[in-house]
Amino acid sequence: MTARTEFEAALGSLRHYISERGDFNMAAAFHADKTRFERLSLRLDDLLFDFSKTSLDARTLALLENLAKAAGIEEKRAAMFAGDAINETECRPALHVALRAPEHQEIRLGGHNIIADVQAVLAEMAEFSDGVRGSQICGATGKAFTDIVNIGIGGSDLGPKMVTRALKPYHDGPTCHFVSNIDGADIADHLENLDPQTTLFIIVSKSFTTLETMSNARIARQWIVQKLGEGAVTKHFVAVSTAQGKVEDFGINNKHIFGFWNWVGGRMSVWSAVGLSVMLAIGAQAFRAFLSGAAAMDEHFLKQPLGANIPVVLGLIGFFHRVISAFPTRSVVPYEQRLRHLPAYLQQLDMESNGKRTCLDGKSSSLPTAPVVWGAAGTNAQHAFFQLLHQGSDIIPVEFILCAHGHEQYLQAEHNQLIANCLAQAQALMIGNSTQMVEDELITQGFAAAQAQKLAPHRTFPGNRPSLILLQDRLTPFSLGRLLALYEHRMFVEGVLFNINSFDQWGVELGKNLAAEIAPLLTGAPLTGESKLTQQDGSTAGLITHLRHRMEHF
Ligand code: F6P
């Protein structure tokens, strides 16, 4: 049997069991089995992963484990950690794990130990960050840097921004700002409040060609030149890139280029020099703790048996919900205000990685692949989209993220409310209530029977809706690193189950190329019948013509 036929057979057994089993009621399962919580939760130190509020049972878990084996998770995981070229369409490894590997470890690529390279760049980052934080490295007029502007987009923005915001209680360095959008409003709003003498720009782009980043970098450069003169550029700009030549052409001193490597995907790059803004905000030691948290999860992922392996089980549940239960989306709701940017980060991580329907063999997948990932921080989300989660027509599994402790000890009562709300939402999704219960309650409250009957369906919660909880002691550099590495490995596991290459992103190319053709049509000579406009589709041509008219007559 080929590996994929084995997978099909394992998937067939799982489907067969689920259809034979029929309806599954989570609340009833808890009544029937007092050990359900213990059996359907996993721990790694203070990290608890509770998946008991799902329709999984012991048999489903065993069948999912078989599926993971048949998909070759163990072999593919080993290949990723060994540096094999698992990103097949770009012929390169996906070695983000090397960025947080212990110093003494060796990973050889073409006979060369890349851990030594990683450590060398980390040392350069630490030296630079210590210099800026200690005011030994200053701006052109001798003033210390108070503000850092990270200019990047996608993985060169979402990771550092999310991590910097998440670790606010650890900030003892300059204030970090993040500019990403080609919309000039983004950089304009930032520059308005900044002092050029005390502002340092970090241009972060793996390729150093990305339209948005290059455009914002040019605007920032012009701003510095206008305010402080051309000579100030070398003092006020550093870059993070794999494209050294292009960075030098921009005018950045090669001493101020922090490198990384083409075996790091943008969406997994926050552990590299892409995280320079994080290091500037929290310091080199705390950044190392962030890497150690990820390394702890890497070790767990690598060594734990499949059924006790948190990223593997999380990935299997993701696959189960998408393929067996046919849930089209999943929601991530951190009950931690400082993790408010996590859903956007995970959108890129999951949807850019696994939002593909072509399998490794070039054929279209017969299975659904990545779900839509979305969410927002709780409790705010409760007042926005939880209505739909509880009573909407689609079932959407929710991933709750929670910490036992906040950082503000004097606000413990508020933190307890936060926890209570998180647990209550997960409970409500599961237990729901019946129309009869609601009707009885309304009558007890004094409603007439006919009115109670009319109102009850609107106040009924179907319940039996799945959710997961990831609970840690506190959001620290270490625990955040561990959480993000968990999500990276979960994405990898799902990609293996979907049988796709999670590490390329060809789907972003077409729109970029078309924008390059459309941009010149918005300015310049009046459009004529012979112009490139006629090569556009009817709708786009109509919109361009309308826009030209509105621009000219505004
Ligand atoms: O959106 C496509 C993409 O290539 C992402 O994968 C990446 O994170 C982002 O653009 C930015 O790319 P770069 O770091 O090369 O500017």
Boltz pocket constraint, residues with backbone or C-beta under 6 A from the ligand:
constraints:
  - pocket:
      binder: B
      contacts: [[A, 153], [A, 154], [A, 155], [A, 156], [A, 204], [A, 205], [A, 206], [A, 207], [A, 208], [A, 209], [A, 210], [A, 213], [A, 266], [A, 267], [A, 352], [A, 505], [A, 508]]
      max_distance: 6.0
